[in-house]
């Protein structure tokens, strides 16, 4: 009479030996695969938050900068400016006080 060994549970991602018992998730991953996925997930969240923060900051800064420049150019509605004049003006412009 031969004894049949129970099947060795395998990781569904790398096909290695399953070294953890995770009952909550549907995917049965080993610790190495789960840690790798978690690192990638956290990095992705960081990159998304960074991109979102940059775009929101840029939009806020753009609106503020545009309003500031409009206030300074409004006194000259019919003025004709060369590009070099505008660049020189922007270099000498003091930033708005907060």
C-alpha positions as CSV (number, residue, x, y, z in Angstrom):
1,X,0.0,0.0,0.0
2,X,1.5,3.3,-1.1
3,X,0.9,6.6,0.6
4,X,0.1,9.5,-1.6
5,X,1.7,12.7,-0.5
6,X,-0.6,15.8,-0.4
7,X,0.0,18.2,-3.2
8,X,2.5,21.0,-2.3
9,X,0.8,24.3,-2.6
10,X,2.4,26.5,-5.2
11,X,2.5,30.3,-5.7
12,X,0.2,31.3,-8.5
13,X,2.6,34.0,-9.7
14,X,6.0,32.4,-9.7
15,X,5.1,28.7,-9.4
16,X,7.4,28.4,-6.4
17,X,6.5,26.8,-3.1
18,X,3.8,28.7,-1.2
19,X,5.4,29.7,2.1
20,X,2.4,31.6,3.6
21,X,-1.2,30.8,4.3
22,X,-3.2,33.8,3.2
23,X,-6.9,33.1,3.5
24,X,-8.3,36.6,2.6
25,X,-7.0,36.9,-1.0
26,X,-8.0,35.0,-4.0
27,X,-4.4,34.9,-5.4
28,X,-2.1,32.5,-3.5
29,X,1.3,34.3,-3.6
30,X,4.5,33.5,-1.8
31,X,6.0,36.1,0.5
32,X,8.6,37.2,-2.1
33,X,5.9,37.8,-4.8
34,X,3.6,39.6,-2.4
35,X,6.4,41.9,-1.1
36,X,7.5,42.7,-4.7
37,X,3.9,43.5,-5.7
38,X,3.5,45.7,-2.5
39,X,6.7,47.6,-3.4
40,X,5.5,48.2,-6.9
41,X,2.0,49.3,-5.7
42,X,3.4,51.8,-3.2
43,X,5.8,53.2,-5.8
44,X,2.9,53.5,-8.3
45,X,0.8,55.3,-5.6
46,X,3.7,57.7,-4.9
47,X,4.2,58.5,-8.6
48,X,0.4,59.1,-9.1
49,X,0.3,61.4,-6.0
50,X,3.4,63.2,-7.2
51,X,1.9,63.8,-10.7
52,X,-1.4,64.9,-9.3
53,X,0.3,67.3,-6.9
54,X,2.5,68.7,-9.7
55,X,-0.5,69.3,-12.0
56,X,-2.6,71.0,-9.2
57,X,0.4,73.1,-8.2
58,X,1.1,74.1,-11.8
59,X,-2.6,75.0,-12.4
60,X,-2.7,77.1,-9.2
61,X,0.7,78.8,-10.0
62,X,-0.3,79.4,-13.6
63,X,-3.6,81.1,-12.6
64,X,-1.8,83.3,-10.0
65,X,1.0,84.2,-12.4
66,X,-1.5,85.0,-15.1
67,X,-3.5,87.3,-12.8
68,X,-0.3,89.0,-11.6
69,X,0.9,89.7,-15.1
70,X,-2.5,90.9,-16.2
71,X,-2.5,93.5,-13.4
72,X,0.9,94.8,-14.5
73,X,0.1,95.0,-18.2
74,X,-3.4,96.4,-17.8
75,X,-2.1,100.0,-17.5
76,X,-0.8,99.7,-21.1
77,X,-3.8,98.5,-23.2
78,X,-2.5,99.9,-26.5
79,X,1.2,99.4,-25.9
80,X,3.2,97.6,-28.5
81,X,5.9,95.4,-26.9
82,X,8.8,93.6,-28.5
83,X,9.6,90.1,-27.1
84,X,12.9,91.5,-25.7
85,X,11.0,94.2,-23.9
86,X,8.7,91.7,-22.3
87,X,11.6,89.4,-21.2
88,X,13.4,92.4,-19.7
89,X,10.2,93.5,-17.9
90,X,9.6,90.0,-16.5
91,X,13.2,89.8,-15.3
92,X,12.8,93.0,-13.3
93,X,9.3,92.1,-12.0
94,X,9.2,91.5,-8.3
95,X,7.3,88.4,-7.2
96,X,3.9,88.8,-5.6
97,X,3.8,89.0,-1.8
98,X,1.9,86.3,0.0
